[in-house]
Amino acid sequence: MDSTWKDLFAVSFCLMLVDTGANVTLVRTDLAQKLKGNFIYTAPNISLKTATGEKAVIHGKLDAAIECGSRKFQHRIYVADITDPCILGLDFL
C-alpha cells in the first residue's frame, strides 16, 4: 500500500510503513517538530514498546490528515522517537 501522510498545513509528507502489529499511528519526532500548530504534549513518562523490545518515548499527539489515493482522512497521530519516518497502525486500519 502506497500511503502518503501530509500535515494539515501541507508542510511535509512521508511514505508510511503499514504495520498491522502497531496499535497506533506514529510519526518520528524530528518530522513532527517541523510542523506548525496542532501538537498536543503528553506527560513525560509515557512510552511504547517497539517491535525489537526497546522503549520509545511518546512526546505528544498531532492532529493530521492522511491521504490515501484520492481520499483524505483526519486522524490523531502519536509523536515518538522511532526509526521509521511514519508508521500507519491498527487505529487507522
Stockholm file with secondary structure:
# STOCKHOLM 1.0

chainA/1-93         MDSTWKDLFAVSFCLMLVDTGANVTLVRTDLAQKLKGNFIYTAPNISLKTATGEKAVIHGKLDAAIECGSRKFQHRIYVADITDPCILGLDFL
#=GR chainA/1-93 SS CCCEEECTTCCCEEECEECTTCSSCEEEHHHHTTSCSCEEECCTTCEEECTTSCEEEEEEEEEEEEEETTEEEEEEEEEECCSSSEEECTTTC
#=GC SS_cons        CCCEEECTTCCCEEECEECTTCSSCEEEHHHHTTSCSCEEECCTTCEEECTTSCEEEEEEEEEEEEEETTEEEEEEEEEECCSSSEEECTTTC
//
